[in-house]
């Protein structure tokens, strides 16, 4: 149903680390697009750089937010019906570059994103093309649906790794992406999955899912080798993107093992290229996800095979975005922070 009010509330980044809740015009809905009433927006590392003013493309004034779940308020002719709960594939590909025309639009040479290059979802409504929407079973709680976009990153990482079943898997970093990657790897048939994480709170939170979660110690690679009989892990996922982890990756992987870079490094880091060469290891990069990965993520959430209701989540309201960023950027026991656009206030921790 089209909103009667021509304006809406939005949390607008007006300057680095400065957010104001403003009344802004309701988004225009072009032909073939839908208007989505936003339920939740998840915050991630990309949002942190935007918030701090260090992202190379995002510039105030801007409505952030690309991890989106909501319901269709105005349907597109060829999109989900009004009232349908949806999640969003927030990638904006050019459609004409080499990667796009070869079926790899997720690594478009000119890739843009809602919440960076176009208004995002820290608002009551967002207008999106029908092709960006994926329906979700209405029985799925909105908070779990809100995890679809980061879960798609994990799905893509595991798919890139070539995991076939029975492997020893090590995941550096027990933040949201690291834990989701571990869950997807286990669901895909890995023999043993363990995480390496310096934060005691995060080790405890991830341990609730039944994973061994180890402190890295002075020698992160040695921590992994000690868990694998000295051989190293068959597959090593780096979701930490920390220089100390980069230096340890080759030593943590076995001979002819696979290293998958899931986290995004902000600057060049030292990597043992000789070790990778001498051990004939495979090094893979991960950038976002494909449409199929998003669909797979939605399917996993609908089937509840990962039991994501155990993920420690905290919700903040639109008027509490600075507090939400403070919480999200801490390495505490809350692994995911959501901003609710429907008036839900903070303190609603979900474990």
N, C-alpha and C positions, 0 to 999 in steps of 0.2 A: 504494500500500500504506500503510495507516494506521501511523504511527510507533508503535513499542512504548513509547517514553519519553513520559511525560505532560508533560514540560517541554522547553523548547528554549532555545538561546542567542539573545539579542537585544541589540543595541546601543541602550541606552535613554538618551535625553536627560533627565538628572535636574535640570539647571539650565542657564542660558545658558552655552554653550561647555564644558559638562561632560557627557561621555558615559561610561557604565559598561556593560560587558558583563555581563549578568545571566542567570540561569536563570529563565525566566518560564513560566507555564502555556502549554501548546500551545493555539492558538486553538480555540474551539468552532466547529463547522461546522453552521450552520443548514440546514434543508431548502432545497434549490435552490442551495446553495453548494458550493464545492470547496475542498479544502486544497491549496495550492501549495507545493512545495519550492522555495525561492528560490535561483536561481543568481547573478544579479547585480542590483544596484541602482545606477542612475546618480544622480549628484549634480548639482543645478542651482541657479540663483539663488534660487528659492523656498526651497530647503533652507538656503541661506546665511542668509536672514533668520530662519528658524526656529532655526537653530543659535545665532545671535547674540541671540535673545530679542526680536527686533523685529517678528515676524509678529503681526498683530492677533488671530488666532484660536488659533494653536498654543500649547499650554501644557504644560510638563513635569508629570509624567513622560510621555514620548511616544516611541514607536518611529517614526522618520522613514522616508521613502522612498516615492516614487510612480512612479519609472521602473523598471519591474519586468519581469524575465524569469525563468521557472522552469519546472518540470515538474509535472504534475498528480500529486499523491500520493493524494488521495481525490477521485474524480470526482463531479460532480453528475449527476443523472439525465438532464438535457437539455444537458450540457456536454461539453467534450472528454474523451476517454477517459483513464484512468490511464496515465501515462508520456508523455503528449503535451507537447511544449514549447509554452509559451504566452507571449504578452506581454499586458499589462494596460492596459485603458482605465480609469484610476483616478478618473474623475469620479463624484461622487455627486450626482445631481440629485433634486430633490424630487418631480417628476412632476406637480405640480398648479398651478404658477405660469403666468403668461401665456406666457413663452418655452417652457416645457416642453410645454404643451398645443398650441403652434403649431409644434412640431417643431424647436425650437431649444434643446434641453436643455443644450447646451454653454455657453449663457449664462444658465442657470437663475438666477433671482433669489435663490436660496438655495443656490448651488452649494457643495458640500463636496468634500473630496479625501482619499483614503487618504494617510496620512503626515502629515496635518494635523488632520483632524477624526475620524479613526479610525486604528487602528494601521497602520503602514506595513510596509515590507519589509526594513528593516535587521535581519533575523532569519533563522532557518533556515526558518521557515514563515510563511505568511500565508493567512487564510481570505478568500475573495472570492466574490461571486455569479457564477453561470455567465455571465451577460450581460456581465460585465466582461472575459472571457477571449477572446483571439483566437489560434487555433492557428497555429504557424509550422512550415514545412517542417523536418523533423529534420536535413536537410543544412545548414541555416543555422547557423554557429557562434553559440554563446550570446552571445558578446561583441557580435556584430553585431545579433542580435535585441534586445539591451538598448538599442539606439538607436531603437527604433520610436516611443517616446513623444515624444522631442524631434523626431524626423523628422516626426511628424504635425503638430507646430506649424509646421514649414516648409512642409509640404504645404498646410496651411490658409492660411498667409500668401500663398503663390503663387496659390492658388485665389481668394482675396479680391481679389488685385491685378488680375484680369481678363487676365493675360498670355495673348496669343494666338499669339505667335511673331514673331521678328525684332526685338524691342524691345532698346534699350540699358537695361541694368539695373545700378543701383548699390546695393551693400549696405554699410551702415555697421556695422562690427563683424565681426571674423573669429574670434569665439568659436564654440562649438559650434552655436548656433542660426543665426548669420550664415552660417557655412560650409555648413550643411545647406540653408539657404534658397537660397544661390547654386547649390548642386548641383541642387536641385529645379527652379529657374528654368532652368538650362541644359538639363536633361532635358526640360523642357516646351517648349523651342524658342526661348528668348531668343537674340537675335542676338549680343550681347556682354554678358558679366557680369563686373563687377569689384568688388573689395572695398576699403574704406577702413579702415585699422586702424593705431593708433599703436604697438602692440607689435611690435618687430622679430621676436621669436620666433614670434608668431602669423602675421605676414606670411609668414615662411618656411614654416611648416607649411601654410598655406592655398595657398601657391604650388605645392606638390607636386601639387595637383589641376589645375594648368594655368591658374589664374585670375591675371590681373593684380591685384596687391594693392598699393595705394598708401598712403603715409603721408599723413595729412590736412593737414600743414603748418599755417600760421596761418589759412588760409581753406579750411575743408573744402568749402564749396560751390564755390569756385574750382577745387579739385582735381577735382571731378566735371565741371565745365564744360570744363576743359581737356582732359578725356578724350573729350568729346562734341562737339567743334568749337564750343564756346561755347553750345550750345543747352540743355544739361542732360539728365539721364537721363529716359527715358520712364517708368520705374518706379523709385522709390527705396524701399528697405527699411531701416528703422531697427531694427537688432537690438542697438544699443549702449545705448540709453536713457540717454544722457548729455546734460546741458544744452547743451554746445557743439554736439552733433549736432542737437538740437531746433531751435536757432537757425539752423542751416544748411539745413534740409530744403527749404524753399520755394525757396531759391536754387539747390539742387542739382537740382531737378526742372524739366523743360521746361514751356513754356506748355501747359496742359491735360494735364499729366502727373499721375501717381498717386503718392501718398506712403502707405506702409503702415507703421504702428507695430507692430512685432513685439515689441520689448523692452518691459518694464514699468517705467515711471517711478515712483520712490518718492515723488516730490513734484511739484507743478506746475513746469513749465519754460516758458521764454519761447519762443513760436512766432510766426513772422512771418505773422499772419493777413491783413495787408494784402497781402503777397506772394501768398498763396494765393488771395485774392479777385481781385486784378488779373490773375493768370495763369490764373484759372479752373481751379485744380488740385483734385484729389480727394484727401481725407484719410480714411484708413480705419484702424480699430482692429482688432486681432487678440487674441482671448482663447481660449486653448487650441485645440480642434479638435473636429470631429464624428466620429461613428463611421465614416463613410465616409473621412475623412482618415486615421484609424488603419488602416483596411483598405488604403488606398492605400499607406501607409507600409510595411506588412508586404509588400505586393506588390513594391514597389521593392527592399526588402531581399532578398526571395526571388529576384528576377530579377538581382540584383547589378549593376544598371545604373549605380549611383552609385559602385561600387568603394569601399565604406566600410571595407574592410580596410586602406586607406591612412590612415585617421584615427588620429592619435596618441592612444593610450589607455593609461592606467595603472590597475592593479588593486591594491586594498588589501583586507586581511582585516577581519572584523568587529571584531577587537581593535585595529584601526588607524584607526578612524573619525576621530579628531582629525587625524591625519596626512593622511587622505584629504581632509578639508575644507581644510586648509592648501594642499595641492596644487591642489585644484579652484578655490580662490579666487585663485590666482596667475594672471597673464596670460602664462604661459610657453608652451613649445612643446607640452606635453601638452594636447590640446583637450578630452578627456573623461576623467573619473575614475569608475571603477566600484568598488563594494564587493562582493566575492564572499562569499557566505554558506556556501560549501562548503569552507572552509579554505584558499583560495588567498591567498598572502601578497603583500606589496608587492614592487616591483622587477620585476614582470612587464610591462614596457613593451611595447606593441604598436604598431608604426609601419607 
